[in-house]
Amino acid sequence: MNLLDLVIAPAYAQATTPAPGGFGGMSFLLPILFIGVLYFMMIRPQAKRAKEHRAMLDKLGNGDEVITNGGIAGVVRDIGDSFITVEIADNVRIRMQKGAIANVLPKGTLKSA
């Protein structure tokens, strides 16, 4: 007997016995169920929002009133492949990426503000 046996009880091997059934055959279904829930709660809604955003950007046209991710509101004046020009005040135009457009506002929104 050594000093370590007084601090930590020695562990001895026991005879092996079969473990109780528990979930049985259901234990392999838990990860599959978890992945399914993860898909329907996180992945699918995010993909749906991305698809709607792409469709909104494809329908974007000159004269549309938009708001950017940064909160800047303006009117679309020029559309390129990946960049657009937005007029935010009289003769003040900024150029930004298409993906920075958060929303298309109803016509006349900026006039009433």
BATOR-487591 format. One record per residue: x, y, z of N, C-alpha, C in turn. Coordinates in Angstrom, 2 decimals. Last residue first. Layout:
% residues N
SITE      nc1      nc2      nc3     cac1     cac2     cac3      cc1      cc2      cc3
SITE        X        Y        Z        X        Y        Z        X        Y        Z
...
This chain:
% residues 113
SITE      nc1      nc2      nc3     cac1     cac2     cac3      cc1      cc2      cc3
SITE   -40.97    61.41   -46.28   -40.13    61.52   -45.08   -39.49    62.86   -44.93
SITE   -42.24    61.33   -48.68   -43.06    61.66   -47.51   -42.21    61.85   -46.26
SITE   -40.24    60.55   -50.39   -40.84    61.88   -50.58   -41.62    62.30   -49.33
SITE   -39.73    57.93   -49.69   -38.71    58.95   -49.40   -39.27    60.36   -49.55
SITE   -42.04    56.62   -50.62   -41.67    56.58   -49.19   -40.71    57.70   -48.84
SITE   -42.59    56.40   -53.29   -43.06    57.58   -52.59   -42.71    57.62   -51.10
SITE   -42.91    52.86   -53.44   -42.72    54.14   -54.14   -43.33    55.28   -53.33
SITE   -41.58    50.94   -50.69   -42.67    51.31   -51.59   -42.43    52.67   -52.22
SITE   -38.13    49.81   -50.79   -39.23    50.53   -50.16   -40.34    50.78   -51.16
SITE   -36.33    46.94   -50.49   -36.87    47.87   -51.47   -38.11    48.49   -50.83
SITE   -33.53    46.29   -48.36   -34.96    46.28   -48.64   -35.29    47.24   -49.76
SITE   -30.73    46.16   -48.38   -31.49    45.35   -47.43   -32.95    45.21   -47.83
SITE   -27.93    46.05   -50.34   -29.31    46.50   -50.32   -30.10    45.57   -49.41
SITE   -25.51    44.88   -50.56   -25.69    45.78   -49.42   -27.10    46.33   -49.35
SITE   -25.34    43.48   -52.91   -25.69    42.74   -51.71   -25.92    43.60   -50.49
SITE   -24.34    45.35   -54.71   -25.76    45.00   -54.75   -26.20    44.31   -53.46
SITE   -22.12    47.79   -53.34   -22.39    46.45   -53.84   -23.88    46.17   -53.79
SITE   -22.26    51.26   -54.41   -22.15    50.18   -53.43   -22.44    48.84   -54.08
SITE   -21.81    54.69   -54.64   -21.72    53.42   -55.36   -21.49    52.32   -54.34
SITE   -23.85    57.56   -54.32   -22.85    56.63   -53.78   -22.95    55.33   -54.56
SITE   -24.45    60.95   -55.02   -24.60    59.55   -55.40   -23.48    58.73   -54.77
SITE   -26.09    63.81   -54.98   -25.17    63.07   -54.11   -25.42    61.59   -54.37
SITE   -28.05    65.33   -56.28   -26.69    65.28   -56.85   -25.66    64.66   -55.90
SITE   -29.96    65.30   -53.44   -29.84    65.92   -54.76   -28.36    65.96   -55.16
SITE   -29.23    62.09   -51.93   -29.69    63.47   -51.85   -29.55    64.06   -53.25
SITE   -28.63    59.55   -52.73   -29.14    59.71   -51.38   -29.61    61.13   -51.10
SITE   -28.73    57.34   -55.30   -28.75    58.79   -55.04   -29.41    58.99   -53.68
SITE   -26.63    54.67   -55.95   -27.81    55.11   -55.22   -27.68    56.61   -54.96
SITE   -25.55    52.32   -58.21   -25.39    53.70   -57.78   -26.71    54.15   -57.17
SITE   -24.21    49.01   -57.70   -25.29    49.92   -58.08   -24.95    51.32   -57.58
SITE   -22.38    46.12   -58.79   -22.46    47.39   -58.08   -23.67    48.18   -58.57
SITE   -22.41    43.90   -60.38   -22.26    43.68   -58.94   -22.33    44.96   -58.12
SITE   -23.39    44.90   -62.87   -23.42    43.48   -62.54   -23.35    43.25   -61.04
SITE   -25.28    47.93   -62.21   -24.27    47.15   -62.92   -24.40    45.68   -62.54
SITE   -27.53    50.54   -62.41   -27.34    49.16   -61.96   -26.30    48.49   -62.85
SITE   -28.34    53.75   -61.15   -27.61    52.96   -62.15   -27.36    51.57   -61.57
SITE   -30.10    54.74   -59.20   -29.90    55.50   -60.44   -29.19    54.69   -61.52
SITE   -32.33    54.25   -56.57   -31.39    53.59   -57.49   -31.31    54.39   -58.78
SITE   -32.45    56.41   -53.84   -33.10    55.99   -55.07   -32.03    55.40   -55.99
SITE   -32.19    55.70   -50.27   -31.96    56.45   -51.50   -32.70    55.84   -52.67
SITE   -30.98    55.44   -46.95   -32.11    55.35   -47.88   -31.82    56.21   -49.10
SITE   -28.90    53.58   -44.92   -28.96    54.70   -45.85   -30.11    54.47   -46.83
SITE   -28.46    51.42   -43.27   -29.54    52.34   -42.93   -29.65    53.54   -43.84
SITE   -26.69    49.46   -43.97   -26.20    50.49   -43.05   -27.26    51.52   -42.69
SITE   -28.05    48.04   -45.84   -27.78    47.39   -44.56   -27.30    48.39   -43.53
SITE   -30.27    50.51   -47.38   -29.10    49.64   -47.32   -28.98    48.98   -45.95
SITE   -33.28    50.79   -49.14   -32.57    51.07   -47.89   -31.44    50.05   -47.80
SITE   -34.68    52.35   -52.10   -34.08    51.24   -51.35   -33.52    51.74   -50.03
SITE   -36.83    52.85   -54.76   -36.35    53.40   -53.50   -35.91    52.24   -52.62
SITE   -36.12    52.71   -58.22   -36.60    52.04   -57.01   -36.01    52.71   -55.78
SITE   -34.87    53.86   -60.37   -35.97    54.58   -59.78   -36.55    53.92   -58.53
SITE   -34.07    50.83   -62.03   -33.82    52.27   -61.87   -35.08    52.94   -61.31
SITE   -34.69    47.79   -60.07   -34.63    48.59   -61.28   -34.34    50.05   -60.98
SITE   -34.60    44.43   -58.98   -34.26    45.82   -58.70   -34.12    46.59   -60.01
SITE   -34.90    41.76   -59.27   -36.01    42.59   -59.71   -35.73    44.08   -59.55
SITE   -32.59    40.77   -58.08   -32.76    40.57   -59.52   -33.87    41.46   -60.07
SITE   -33.04    41.34   -55.39   -31.97    42.05   -56.09   -32.09    41.91   -57.60
SITE   -35.12    39.53   -54.88   -35.36    40.96   -54.72   -34.29    41.76   -55.47
SITE   -33.77    37.12   -55.23   -34.88    37.45   -56.13   -35.19    38.94   -56.06
SITE   -31.95    37.26   -53.08   -31.44    37.20   -54.46   -32.54    37.59   -55.45
SITE   -33.80    37.18   -50.97   -32.95    38.36   -51.15   -32.39    38.42   -52.56
SITE   -34.88    34.61   -51.28   -35.76    35.78   -51.41   -34.95    37.05   -51.63
SITE   -32.57    33.11   -50.75   -33.22    33.00   -52.05   -34.14    34.20   -52.29
SITE   -32.10    33.78   -48.08   -31.09    34.11   -49.09   -31.70    34.07   -50.49
SITE   -34.40    32.69   -46.88   -34.18    34.14   -46.84   -33.17    34.56   -47.90
SITE   -33.90    29.95   -47.39   -35.09    30.59   -47.94   -34.94    32.11   -47.96
SITE   -31.61    29.51   -45.90   -31.54    29.36   -47.35   -32.74    30.03   -48.02
SITE   -32.70    29.89   -43.35   -31.64    30.79   -43.83   -31.51    30.70   -45.34
SITE   -34.57    27.79   -43.15   -35.02    29.19   -43.16   -33.97    30.17   -43.67
SITE   -32.70    25.52   -43.35   -33.74    25.76   -44.34   -34.26    27.21   -44.32
SITE   -31.03    25.74   -41.03   -30.48    25.77   -42.39   -31.54    26.15   -43.42
SITE   -32.73    25.76   -38.64   -31.69    26.74   -38.93   -31.34    26.83   -40.41
SITE   -34.82    23.88   -38.43   -34.84    25.06   -37.57   -33.84    26.13   -37.98
SITE   -34.32    21.81   -40.22   -35.58    22.53   -40.32   -35.64    23.79   -39.47
SITE   -31.68    21.01   -39.40   -31.97    21.43   -40.78   -33.23    22.29   -40.83
SITE   -32.05    20.30   -36.72   -31.13    21.38   -37.06   -31.41    21.91   -38.47
SITE   -33.73    18.10   -37.06   -34.23    19.28   -36.36   -33.36    20.49   -36.70
SITE   -31.92    16.37   -38.38   -33.18    16.77   -39.00   -33.75    18.03   -38.37
SITE   -29.92    16.07   -36.47   -29.58    16.70   -37.74   -30.84    17.17   -38.46
SITE   -31.44    14.70   -34.50   -30.83    15.99   -34.21   -30.48    16.75   -35.49
SITE   -32.06    12.33   -35.84   -33.13    13.21   -35.43   -32.60    14.62   -35.14
SITE   -29.48    11.32   -36.06   -30.24    11.59   -37.28   -31.38    12.55   -36.96
SITE   -28.78    10.93   -33.35   -28.04    11.91   -34.18   -28.79    12.28   -35.47
SITE   -30.91     9.00   -32.67   -30.80    10.32   -32.03   -29.96    11.31   -32.85
SITE   -30.67     6.52   -33.83   -31.60     7.48   -34.43   -31.47     8.88   -33.85
SITE   -29.06     4.96   -32.30   -28.48     5.45   -33.55   -29.41     6.46   -34.23
SITE   -30.77     4.31   -30.19   -29.62     5.17   -29.93   -28.98     5.69   -31.22
SITE   -32.78     2.50   -30.61   -33.07     3.91   -30.87   -31.85     4.81   -30.75
SITE   -32.30    -0.06   -29.82   -32.03     0.27   -31.22   -32.25     1.73   -31.54
SITE   -31.88     0.95   -26.57   -31.84    -0.20   -27.47   -31.46     0.24   -28.87
SITE   -32.00     2.70   -24.53   -32.74     3.03   -25.74   -32.77     1.86   -26.71
SITE   -31.58     0.21   -22.21   -31.70     1.66   -22.37   -32.57     1.99   -23.57
SITE   -30.54    -2.43   -21.59   -30.95    -2.02   -22.93   -31.03    -0.52   -23.13
SITE   -27.61    -2.69   -19.50   -29.05    -2.70   -19.71   -29.41    -2.05   -21.04
SITE   -24.71    -4.51   -20.56   -25.34    -3.27   -20.11   -26.85    -3.36   -20.32
SITE   -23.51    -7.64   -19.44   -24.13    -6.84   -20.50   -24.85    -5.64   -19.90
SITE   -20.57    -7.53   -17.49   -21.95    -7.96   -17.64   -22.57    -7.11   -18.73
SITE   -17.39    -8.45   -16.46   -18.21    -7.78   -17.48   -19.59    -8.39   -17.52
SITE   -16.26    -7.92   -13.18   -16.65    -8.87   -14.23   -17.58    -8.16   -15.20
SITE   -14.12    -5.12   -12.71   -15.24    -5.97   -12.34   -15.53    -6.92   -13.48
SITE   -10.99    -3.98   -11.56   -11.83    -4.39   -12.66   -12.93    -5.30   -12.16
SITE   -10.67    -1.47    -9.10   -10.44    -2.84    -9.52   -11.42    -3.18   -10.63
SITE    -9.07     1.37    -8.02   -10.18     0.84    -8.82    -9.79    -0.54    -9.30
SITE    -8.29     2.76    -4.83    -7.91     1.97    -6.01    -9.14     1.41    -6.71
SITE    -8.99     6.10    -3.93    -9.32     4.69    -3.75    -8.92     3.92    -5.00
SITE    -6.63     8.41    -3.07    -7.49     7.97    -4.16    -7.74     6.48    -3.98
SITE    -5.32     8.57    -0.59    -6.01     9.73    -1.16    -7.04     9.31    -2.20
SITE    -4.22     6.10    -0.09    -5.01     6.73     0.97    -5.82     7.91     0.44
SITE    -2.76     5.51    -2.35    -3.97     4.72    -2.09    -4.81     5.32    -0.99
SITE    -0.52     7.11    -2.07    -1.55     7.52    -3.03    -2.85     6.74    -2.82
SITE     1.15     5.70    -0.39     0.50     6.90     0.12    -0.65     7.36    -0.79
SITE     0.59     2.15    -0.86     1.39     3.37    -0.90     0.55     4.56    -0.48
SITE     0.84    -1.17     0.00     0.00     0.00     0.00     0.89     1.24     0.00
